[in-house]
Amino acid sequence: MENLSEQTDAEKAGNAVKQTVKTNIGQIAEIGENAENAEETAQATERAEFGLDGLVADVNIPRGTVVLAATPIGNTGDASARLIALMEGADIVAAEDTRRLYALANRLGIRVPGRVVAYHDHNERDKADGLLDQVEQGATVLVVSDAGMPTINDPGLAIVRRAIERGLPVTCAPGPSAVLDALCLSGLPTDRFCYEGFLPRKQQRTCAAPARAQIGTSHHRLLRNPAPHRRIHGGPA
C-alpha cells in the first residue's frame, strides 16, 4: 500500500509539472500572438499614415464649392485618394447614375454619407441652380459621371456655367480621361488635336460627308468618341 501511495504521489507531482509546462507554453504562445497582433497593428497604422488612408485623410474638402471629379473608366484602382475623400466628405453628390456611384463606393470599400441626387443629361439644367443655392450656403457639391471626367460628353456643363455666372467657386479633381488615353495610345503627335465627341446618330447620314471633308482638310489630330459598335474615323497628322 505504501508503494502504491508513493506512486500516486509521484504521478501527482508529474502531472503538476506537466500542467505547469502547458501553462508556460500557453503564456509564451499568447505573448507571441500578442506580439504578432501588435506588429500587424503597427503595420496597419503605418499604412494608414503613409499609404492611401493617409493620403485620403490629408485631402482638403473645399467648402462652398462645386467639385468635378473624374471616376475610373474601367479599373477601380485608378480611383484617386482625392476622389475617395470627396465621396466620403461631400455634403451633396450629384451623380449621373446613383446606382453606379454606390457600386463604385462598394468596390472601394467606402460609404457615401452625403445626400445623393441624380444629375444627368435630362435634368442638369433644371437642377443646377438648386445645387448652387446649397453651395452658396457653404455646401460641397461633388459632381461625378459614370466614368471619366464630367462635362466631357457627360453631364456637368450646366452647373459649371451657372456657377461662373453666379460667381461661385468651381474646381476639378483630375483623373481618368478616355479622350487623353486614346490620344496617348494612338502613336500620333499630341502637340495639336481636336476632339469632336459623338457624331449625333440622327444627323449621321447628313453630317457624315461634310465631317469627313473637314477631317481631310484639318491640320489637327482629330478624336471622335464612338459607341462600342460604331466605327471610328481618324484624322490625318
C-alpha positions in Angstrom: 0.0 0.0 0.0 2.9 2.3 0.8 4.4 1.7 -2.7 1.0 2.5 -4.3 0.7 5.6 -2.3 4.2 6.7 -3.3 3.5 6.1 -7.0 0.3 8.1 -6.7 2.2 11.0 -5.1 4.8 10.7 -7.9 2.1 10.8 -10.5 0.5 13.8 -8.9 3.9 15.6 -8.9 4.4 14.6 -12.6 1.0 15.9 -13.6 1.6 19.1 -11.7 4.9 19.6 -13.7 3.1 18.8 -16.9 0.4 21.3 -16.1 3.0 24.0 -15.3 4.8 23.4 -18.6 1.5 23.6 -20.5 0.6 26.8 -18.8 4.0 28.3 -19.6 3.8 27.2 -23.2 0.3 28.8 -23.4 1.6 32.0 -21.9 4.5 32.0 -24.4 2.1 31.4 -27.3 -0.1 34.2 -26.1 2.8 36.6 -25.8 3.9 35.6 -29.3 0.3 36.1 -30.6 0.1 39.5 -28.9 3.4 40.4 -30.4 2.2 39.4 -33.9 -1.0 41.4 -33.4 1.0 44.4 -32.2 3.2 44.1 -35.3 0.1 43.9 -37.5 -1.4 46.9 -35.8 1.8 48.8 -36.2 1.9 47.9 -39.9 -1.7 48.9 -40.4 -1.0 52.2 -38.6 1.9 52.8 -40.8 -0.2 52.1 -43.9 -2.8 54.5 -42.6 -0.2 57.2 -42.0 1.8 56.8 -45.2 -0.5 54.8 -47.6 -3.8 55.5 -49.3 -5.6 56.0 -46.0 -3.1 58.7 -45.0 -3.5 60.4 -48.4 -7.3 60.4 -48.1 -7.1 61.8 -44.5 -4.9 64.7 -45.8 -7.3 65.8 -48.6 -8.8 69.2 -48.0 -12.5 69.2 -48.8 -13.3 72.7 -50.2 -16.5 74.1 -48.6 -18.9 76.2 -50.6 -17.5 74.8 -53.9 -18.6 72.7 -56.8 -16.1 69.9 -57.5 -16.0 68.0 -60.7 -14.2 64.6 -60.0 -13.1 62.0 -62.5 -14.1 58.4 -61.8 -12.4 55.2 -63.0 -13.1 54.3 -66.6 -12.8 50.5 -66.1 -10.1 49.9 -63.4 -11.2 50.7 -59.9 -7.5 51.0 -58.9 -7.5 54.3 -60.9 -9.6 56.0 -58.2 -7.6 58.7 -56.6 -7.3 59.4 -52.8 -8.9 62.8 -53.6 -11.9 61.2 -55.2 -12.3 58.8 -52.3 -12.1 61.7 -49.8 -14.6 63.7 -51.7 -17.1 60.8 -52.0 -16.8 60.4 -48.2 -16.8 64.1 -47.3 -19.0 66.0 -49.8 -22.3 67.3 -48.5 -24.1 66.5 -51.8 -23.0 64.1 -54.6 -24.6 64.8 -58.0 -24.2 61.5 -59.8 -25.1 60.7 -63.4 -26.3 57.3 -62.2 -26.7 56.8 -58.5 -26.6 53.1 -58.8 -23.2 53.2 -60.4 -22.0 55.6 -57.7 -22.9 53.2 -54.9 -21.4 50.3 -56.9 -18.1 52.2 -57.1 -18.3 53.0 -53.4 -18.8 49.3 -52.6 -15.8 48.4 -54.7 -13.7 51.0 -53.0 -14.9 49.8 -49.6 -16.3 53.2 -48.6 -19.6 54.9 -47.7 -21.2 57.9 -49.3 -22.8 59.7 -46.3 -23.8 62.9 -48.1 -27.1 63.4 -49.9 -27.0 61.8 -53.3 -29.0 63.2 -56.2 -29.4 62.0 -59.8 -27.8 64.5 -62.1 -27.9 63.6 -65.8 -28.4 65.0 -69.3 -32.2 65.2 -68.9 -32.2 67.3 -65.7 -28.9 69.0 -65.2 -30.2 72.4 -66.3 -33.2 72.3 -64.0 -31.1 71.1 -61.0 -28.1 73.3 -61.5 -29.4 76.4 -59.6 -30.8 74.4 -56.7 -27.4 72.7 -56.2 -25.7 76.1 -56.4 -28.0 77.5 -53.8 -26.6 74.9 -51.4 -23.1 75.9 -52.5 -23.9 79.5 -51.5 -24.7 78.2 -48.1 -21.4 76.5 -47.7 -22.0 73.0 -49.0 -19.5 71.0 -51.0 -21.2 69.7 -54.2 -19.4 66.8 -55.8 -20.3 66.1 -59.5 -19.4 62.7 -60.9 -20.3 60.9 -64.1 -20.5 57.1 -64.7 -16.9 57.1 -65.9 -14.2 59.7 -66.6 -14.5 63.4 -66.2 -17.8 65.3 -66.0 -18.6 67.7 -68.9 -16.6 65.6 -71.4 -19.5 64.0 -73.2 -21.1 63.8 -69.8 -23.3 66.0 -67.5 -21.6 68.9 -65.7 -21.5 71.8 -68.2 -24.8 73.4 -66.9 -23.7 73.7 -63.3 -20.2 75.0 -64.3 -21.7 77.7 -66.5 -24.2 78.8 -63.9 -21.5 78.7 -61.1 -19.4 81.1 -63.2 -22.3 83.3 -63.9 -23.1 83.4 -60.2 -19.5 83.9 -59.1 -19.3 80.7 -57.2 -16.1 78.6 -57.0 -15.6 75.5 -59.2 -12.7 73.2 -59.2 -11.6 69.8 -60.5 -10.3 66.6 -59.0 -8.4 65.3 -62.1 -8.3 61.6 -63.1 -9.0 59.1 -65.9 -10.0 60.5 -69.3 -10.8 58.3 -72.2 -10.0 61.0 -74.7 -6.5 61.6 -73.4 -5.9 57.8 -73.0 -6.9 57.3 -76.7 -4.6 60.1 -77.8 -1.6 58.9 -75.8 -2.0 55.3 -77.1 -2.6 56.3 -80.8 1.0 56.9 -81.6 0.1 60.2 -83.2 1.8 63.5 -82.3 0.0 65.1 -79.4 1.0 68.8 -79.8 -2.3 69.6 -81.6 -5.5 67.7 -81.5 -9.3 68.3 -81.9 -11.9 66.4 -80.0 -15.3 66.1 -81.8 -17.1 63.9 -79.3 -20.1 61.9 -80.6 -21.5 62.4 -84.1 -25.3 62.5 -83.4 -26.9 59.4 -84.7 -29.9 61.2 -86.2 -27.5 63.5 -88.2 -25.1 60.8 -89.1 -26.2 60.5 -92.8 -26.5 64.2 -93.4 -23.3 65.2 -91.5 -21.0 62.3 -92.4 -19.8 63.7 -95.8 -19.1 67.3 -94.5 -17.5 65.9 -91.4 -15.1 63.7 -93.4 -14.3 66.6 -95.7 -13.5 68.7 -92.6 -11.3 65.9 -91.3 -9.5 65.8 -94.6 -8.5 69.4 -94.5 -7.7 69.6 -90.8 -4.2 70.1 -89.6 -5.1 68.7 -86.1 -5.2 65.1 -84.8 -9.0 64.5 -84.6 -10.6 62.3 -82.0 -14.2 61.2 -82.1 -16.0 59.2 -79.3 -17.9 56.3 -80.8 -20.2 53.8 -79.2 -18.5 50.3 -79.0 -20.4 49.0 -82.0 -19.8 52.1 -84.2 -16.8 52.8 -86.5 -14.0 55.3 -85.7 -12.9 57.7 -88.3 -9.4 59.1 -87.6 -7.9 62.4 -88.8 -4.6 62.8 -90.6 -1.4 64.2 -89.0 
